[in-house]
Amino acid sequence: MPRLSIVVGTMYGGALDVAEQVKPLFEEAGYTVDVLEQPVLADITDAAPDLALFCVSTTGSGDFPGSFVPFVRELQAKSPSLDSLTYGLIALGDSSYGDTFCGAGRRLDELLADHGAVRLGERLEIDAMETFMADDAALPWVESWLESEQLAVGS
């Protein structure tokens, strides 16, 4: 059974809630799913999942949540090749912050691409100004993503 790692960067629990809400969709699609709340680089390199989904909130002025900063720093410091990593990305933000809206998710997307990882499909950006419950946007996106990228492995 293929393995999906849902890598979470959250400040107040919104991104973790999204991860927990979408997890059953991946399990139904045939994946063993790990939700990683305190991710380390080895989670996507040494323990390379078949697929990764990043659920990342933006804090402050486009910053990464505190619990996610060590992961990003390790990625930047060790600069590993991520050529074998395919991933999706759900970025959470607040458009009232203007230019820094979903800044953490956008920066993570660039960082992963710079290291050779391949994003499947488009990045989902969820705006707290428009969507009260982030999973209201995430669930249909994941369903569509699984279908459009032909990620289901059957039962």
C-alpha positions in Angstrom: 0.0 0.0 0.0 1.5 3.4 -1.0 2.3 5.9 1.8 1.2 9.5 2.0 2.8 11.9 4.4 0.7 15.0 5.3 3.3 17.5 6.5 1.7 20.1 8.7 2.8 23.7 9.5 0.2 25.3 11.8 0.0 28.0 14.4 -3.5 27.8 15.8 -4.5 24.3 14.5 -6.2 25.2 11.2 -3.8 23.4 9.0 -3.8 20.4 11.3 -7.6 20.3 11.2 -7.4 20.3 7.4 -4.9 17.4 7.5 -7.2 15.4 9.8 -10.2 16.1 7.6 -8.6 15.1 4.3 -6.8 12.0 5.7 -9.9 9.7 5.2 -10.1 10.6 1.6 -6.6 9.4 1.0 -7.2 6.2 3.0 -10.3 5.5 0.9 -8.0 6.1 -2.2 -5.7 3.3 -1.0 -3.0 5.1 1.0 -1.5 4.5 4.4 -1.4 8.1 5.8 0.9 9.7 8.3 0.0 13.2 9.6 3.3 14.9 10.7 2.7 17.8 13.1 6.4 18.3 14.0 8.0 17.4 10.7 11.7 17.0 10.2 13.5 16.8 6.9 14.1 13.0 7.2 10.3 12.6 7.0 10.5 13.4 3.3 14.0 12.2 2.5 15.0 9.1 4.5 11.4 7.9 5.0 10.5 9.0 1.5 6.7 8.8 1.1 5.1 7.8 -2.2 3.3 11.1 -2.1 3.3 14.2 0.2 0.7 16.8 1.0 1.8 19.9 2.7 -0.8 21.8 4.7 0.8 25.1 5.8 -0.6 28.2 7.5 0.9 31.6 7.1 1.6 33.8 10.1 2.6 37.4 10.6 3.9 38.9 7.4 4.0 35.8 5.3 6.0 33.8 7.8 6.1 30.0 8.5 4.4 28.9 11.7 6.9 28.4 14.6 6.6 24.6 14.6 7.4 24.5 10.9 10.5 26.8 11.0 13.0 24.0 12.0 11.8 21.9 9.0 12.4 24.8 6.6 15.8 25.7 8.1 16.9 22.1 7.8 15.8 22.0 4.2 17.7 25.2 3.4 20.8 24.1 5.3 21.1 20.6 4.0 19.8 21.4 0.5 18.9 17.8 -0.4 17.8 16.6 -3.8 14.1 16.0 -3.7 13.8 14.7 -7.3 11.8 11.7 -6.1 9.3 13.7 -4.1 5.8 14.4 -5.6 3.5 16.6 -3.6 0.5 18.7 -3.3 0.2 21.9 -1.3 -2.7 23.5 0.6 -1.8 27.0 1.8 -3.9 28.8 4.4 -3.8 32.5 4.7 -5.7 35.8 5.1 -6.0 38.1 2.1 -6.4 41.1 4.4 -2.6 40.8 4.8 -2.2 41.8 1.1 1.0 40.8 -0.6 1.9 38.3 2.1 -1.3 36.3 1.6 -0.4 32.6 1.8 3.2 33.6 1.9 4.4 30.6 3.8 2.8 28.2 1.3 4.1 30.1 -1.7 7.6 30.2 -0.3 7.5 26.5 0.6 6.3 25.7 -2.9 9.3 27.6 -4.4 11.7 25.9 -1.9 10.5 22.4 -2.8 10.7 23.1 -6.5 14.2 24.6 -6.1 15.2 21.2 -4.6 13.7 19.2 -7.5 10.4 18.2 -5.9 7.5 18.0 -8.4 4.1 19.5 -7.5 1.1 17.7 -8.9 -1.7 20.0 -10.0 -2.2 23.5 -8.7 -1.6 24.8 -5.2 -4.8 25.4 -3.2 -4.8 28.7 -1.4 -7.5 29.1 1.2 -8.5 32.6 2.3 -9.7 33.0 5.9 -11.6 36.1 4.7 -13.7 34.0 2.4 -13.8 30.5 3.9 -14.7 30.2 7.6 -13.9 26.5 7.8 -10.8 25.7 5.7 -11.9 22.1 5.2 -14.9 23.4 3.2 -12.4 24.3 0.5 -9.9 21.5 1.2 -12.1 18.5 0.9 -13.5 19.1 -2.6 -10.0 20.2 -3.7 -8.5 16.9 -2.5 -11.3 14.9 -4.1 -10.6 16.7 -7.4 -6.8 16.4 -7.0 -7.0 12.6 -6.4 -9.1 12.3 -9.6 -7.3 14.7 -11.9 -3.9 13.4 -11.0 -5.1 9.8 -11.1 -3.7 9.2 -7.6 -6.2 6.6 -6.3 -4.7 3.2 -6.1 -7.9 1.2 -5.6 -9.0 -0.9 -2.7 
